[in-house]
Amino acid sequence: MKKELIERLHQRFERHGCDVDGVEYWFARDLQELLGYTKWTNFVTVIDKAKIACKQAGQEIEDHFTDVGKMVLAQVRQEMDGY
C-alpha cells in the first residue's frame, strides 16, 4: 500500500476511537463500517474469531472485549389517519 493511503486509513481509524481516563477503545459498530462489513451478523463472526484467537494467545477475553450497549437517539414519527 502507498504510504498516503495507510496514513489516511490510520487517521480514519483513530478518529473513531474513544478515550476515557486514558483507556482507549472502539465500538464494534464503528469498526464494522470502517472494515467494510455491511451486515452486523457477518461482523459478529469476525469478533467471535478474534475472541478465540485472544484466548489461544493466553489473554483474558474480558481484558480486550467488553459487551456494551450504545444508546441511540431516534426520532419517531407517527402518522394518524384523519376522519
C-alpha positions as MATLAB code, in Angstrom:
seq = 'MKKELIERLHQRFERHGCDVDGVEYWFARDLQELLGYTKWTNFVTVIDKAKIACKQAGQEIEDHFTDVGKMVLAQVRQEMDGY';
ca = [
       0.000    0.000    0.000;
       1.056    3.515   -0.577;
       2.138    5.493    2.457;
      -0.555    8.157    1.908;
      -3.322    5.544    1.842;
      -2.060    3.897    5.023;
      -1.887    7.262    6.768;
      -5.424    8.164    5.646;
      -6.828    4.821    6.854;
      -4.971    5.144   10.157;
      -6.331    8.656   10.747;
      -9.869    7.484    9.968;
      -9.477    4.604   12.415;
      -8.130    6.881   15.146;
     -11.000    9.388   14.679;
     -13.464    6.665   15.658;
     -11.615    5.785   18.844;
     -12.814    6.820   22.287;
     -10.726    7.642   25.328;
     -11.954    7.621   28.912;
      -9.429    8.215   31.666;
      -6.575    7.159   29.389;
      -8.270    3.930   28.292;
      -8.616    3.817   24.515;
     -11.394    1.770   22.902;
     -13.567    1.429   19.811;
     -17.190    0.423   19.408;
     -17.696   -2.674   17.265;
     -20.441   -0.990   15.255;
     -17.982    1.740   14.248;
     -15.304   -0.805   13.365;
     -17.845   -2.739   11.327;
     -18.263    0.199    8.988;
     -14.554    1.056    8.901;
     -13.669   -2.508    7.937;
     -16.304   -2.660    5.207;
     -18.813   -5.090    6.719;
     -22.370   -4.248    5.693;
     -24.094   -6.870    7.868;
     -23.724   -6.950   11.639;
     -24.126  -10.748   11.703;
     -21.082  -11.149    9.457;
     -19.015   -8.886   11.688;
     -20.066  -10.735   14.843;
     -18.476  -13.842   13.303;
     -15.208  -11.908   12.967;
     -15.445  -10.733   16.581;
     -16.032  -14.298   17.768;
     -12.945  -15.485   15.863;
     -10.911  -12.653   17.381;
     -12.037  -13.708   20.851;
     -10.900  -17.279   20.153;
      -7.516  -16.017   18.937;
      -7.230  -13.862   22.054;
      -7.837  -16.855   24.311;
      -5.421  -19.043   22.335;
      -2.773  -16.357   22.816;
      -3.176  -16.734   26.568;
      -5.067  -13.472   27.038;
      -8.223  -12.927   29.049;
     -11.047  -12.157   26.634;
     -12.631   -9.759   29.149;
      -9.457   -7.652   29.098;
      -9.909   -6.968   25.384;
     -13.620   -7.356   24.593;
     -16.420   -5.836   26.630;
     -20.074   -6.338   25.814;
     -21.668   -2.902   25.892;
     -24.786   -1.212   24.708;
     -24.776    2.111   22.951;
     -27.695    4.447   23.400;
     -29.078    5.700   20.127;
     -31.470    8.597   19.940;
     -34.204    8.049   17.425;
     -36.914   10.385   16.319;
     -40.203    8.553   15.916;
     -42.800    9.925   13.563;
     -46.326    8.647   13.889;
     -48.965    9.381   11.309;
     -52.613    9.245   12.204;
     -55.489    8.778    9.833;
     -57.736   11.812    9.592;
     -61.504   11.406    9.531;
];
